[in-house]
Amino acid sequence: MTGRLLAIDGLNIVRRVYEASPEPDSDLKAEIAMRHAFNAFQRLVNGHEPTHILPAFDYGGSTWRHTLYKGYREGRQPMPEVLREALPQFYMQLTNIGMCPIAIPEVEADDVIGTVVTRWLTENRGEAVVATTDKDLHCLIAEGARIWDHFKSEWHDRDWVEKKWGVTPGMLPDLLALMGDETDSIPGVSNVGVKTAAKLLRTYGTLDAIMAGAGILKDKVGESLRKEREMLYLSRQLVQLKTDVRIGVSWNMLAWDHR
């Protein structure tokens, strides 16, 4: 029987639900948000009818990306304390209905999802659906995954990515490295926005090919690429999904048998 893995970017849902309420931070606000998030998880399961579920969460604290680059995510608002304190109870709720929430020190949920989805598809276990709005995870479409935006109830595929960013899903890490990513404080290259980055990638194909040709670019962009080469490759490391995380769970532990 062909399987279907549903990978849920847990905090992507929890934080968006929490922040959708204009109320000030409070235990009650966190409690209501968790209730809505739990319902969202159940709707995802009912809608996609998976054979396996991966609810992945950020562990919190420093990650391997912070070790690489001290400024990583420095501009991002920390999670409200009331929400952080409500998470263990939420994990318990998910566990009680047969899910296996995963949060691993020093890696992000994106890396957990990247590792498990890549392995699932490499082993030809069936479909892989990733429930997220995070642009970093859209590169998994190149591996054969499908992205589901729970908040807009829409599928994101290769065409969607090309229309939004002007490149194929497999080029997304290179695009983000060139243009930077404000939400994660990834610098990218001066004078390079999304349109310029996409144009460069469509012309040259890869970051390495762009840099090989950077010497002949006489404009400001060429100058920035040559001058900021080191930061560009560091940005590329930061946006790349880590796909060799030791997860410590078996497929049986992620199996969902409530269909």
N, C-alpha and C positions, 0 to 999 in steps of 0.2 A: 504494500500500500504506500502510495506517495504521501509524504508528510508535508506539513505546513508549519514553519516556525514563525511565531509572532514575537518580534523583539520590541519591547516597549521602553522608550527613553523616559524613565520614570519621573525625574525631576523636571523634564521639559513640560510634562503635564501638570505635576503638583505645583510648580512655581507659577505657571501661567494662570492656573485656576485661582491661586492665592492672590496674585497681583491684579486679577480682574476686578476684585472688590476694592472700592475706594476707602473702605473703613480703615482706621488706624490699626497697627499691629496689636493683636490680642490673642489670648488663648481661644476665645470663641471664634475669631476669624480663622485661626488655624484649624480648629475642629470642623468648621463648616467646609473649608477648603478640602480637607482630607475626605470628608463625606462625598463631595462632588468628584474628587479625584478617584475615589474607590468606585463610584458609579461609572466614571469614564473608563476605567480598566475593565469593568464588567461589560460595558457596551462594546469595547474593542474585541473582547473575547467572543461575545455573541455574534458580532458582525463578521469576524474573520474565521471563526471555527477552526482554531489551530490544533495541531496534534502536540505541539511543544510551545512553551511560553518562556521568554526570557525577560523578566522585569529587571532592568539594569538601572542602578542609581550611582551618582557620584558619592564616594566615601567621605569627601570633605578633606580640608587641609591641603598640605603641599603635595604636588605630583611630580612625576619625572619631567614635565614641561617646565615647572618652576626651577628645577635643578639646572636645566639648560639655559633658561632665560629668566632672570630675577623679576623682570617687569611683566611677566605673563599674568594676564587678568587683573592687573593692579587697579584698573579703572572700574572694575565690576563691583556692583553693590553686593555685600555679603548677604547670605541668606538670613532672614529675620530669625532671631533666636527662638521665638515661639513656634516657628515652623520646624526648625531643626529638632526641637524637643518633642514635636509631635510625630516625627518620622519613625522611631522604633515601634510605636503602637500601630502605625500604618503598615509597616513590614509584617507585623504579627497578624494583622487582618488578612493580608495577602497570603501569608503562610497557612492560615486557618482554612482558606478555601482551596488549598492545594498548589499555590504558586511557590516559586523559590526565588525570592528577591536577592539580587546580587549587588554588593558594593565592595570593591577591593581597594585597599590602601594604595596610594601613590599612582593610581590610574583613574581615568575618567570613565563614566558610563559609555561614552563614545567608543573607547578602546575595547571595552568588554563586548559591546555590540559588534564592533568591527571584527573582533576575533571569532566570536561564536557564529556570526552570519557567514563569514568567509569559510570557516570550517564546514558548516552545514552545506553550503553550496559546493564546496570542493569534494565533499563526500557524496554528492548527488542525492541528498536526502529528500529533496522536493523544493517547494516554494519557500521563499523567505520574505516576510513583510516586516518593515521597520516603521513603527508608529512614532513620528517625530516631526518637528518643524525645523530642526537644526540643519543648517546648510552643510556642515562638515560631513554629515552622514549620507548626503546625496551621492557621494562618490561610489557608494556601494551598489548603485544602480548599474555601474559598469561591470560589476561581478555577477549581476543577474537578480539582485534584490529589487523589491518594489517598495516605494516610500508612500506611507499613508499619512496625510495631514488630518489628524483627528478633529481639529478645530474648524476646518473648512469642509470636512468630509470630501476630500478629493485626493486622487492618486497623482503622484509625481513620477513621471517616467523620463526617458531620455529626451523626448521632444520638449517636455516642460522645462527641463534644465537648460536646454539649448536656447529656448525662447527667453528664459529669465536671465541667463548669464552669458549667452553667446558662445559657449563651449560645450563639449561633450562631458558627461559625468566623470569620466576618467581624468579629465583635465582640471577638475575643480581644485584639487590641492595646489597645483601649480598656479592657478588663477588667484587663489586666496593668498598664496605666498607673495605674488607680485603686487596685488592691490592692498594687502594687509587686511586685518579683521579687527575693527574697532572694539567689538564686544569682548574679544579676548586680549586686547592690547597687543596685537601682533603688528609690528611696524610696516612690513612690506617695503616697497620702493617709492621714494619721492617722485612726484609727477606722474605716477601710474595709478589710474583709477580703473574701474571695472571695464570700461570700453577699450581703453588702451591695452590692458592686460589680455582681454579676449582677442583683440586684433593681433597682438604679438603671438599668442598661442595658435591662432588660426593660420598665421603665416609660417611660423617655425615648427609648431607641433609639440615641443616640450621645453621645459625650463632650460635644460642643458643646451639645446639647440639655439634658444634665444641668446644665452650667454656666449655661445661660440660665435654668434653673429653680432654681438653687441659692439665689437670694435669698429664696425662699419656704420653704425648708427651715429650720425653727426648731430642729432638734436639733443634737447635736454634729457629726453628719456634715455638715450644711449649713454649720456654722461652719468645719469643717476645709476643705471644698471652697472656700469663699470666701477663707480665709486662705492656702491653699496652692495657689492657682490656677496660679501660675507654675511651681512644681515639678511639678504635675500635667501641664502641657503639655510640660515638659521630659522627664518620664517617658514621655510618649506618643511623643516623637521617638525616644527611646532604644530602645523596644520595637518600633518600626515597622521592617519589613524594607526595606532599600534595594533597589530593583528596577531601577536604571539603572547598574549597575556595568559598566565596560568590561572585558569578560572576555578578549577577545583570542584567542578560538578560534572556529572555524567549526563548523557542524553535522557536516561531514565528519570533523573531528578528534575529535568525540565519538561518531562512528558505531562500532557494535560488529558485527563481521561473523563472529563465531565461533559463530553458531547452527547 
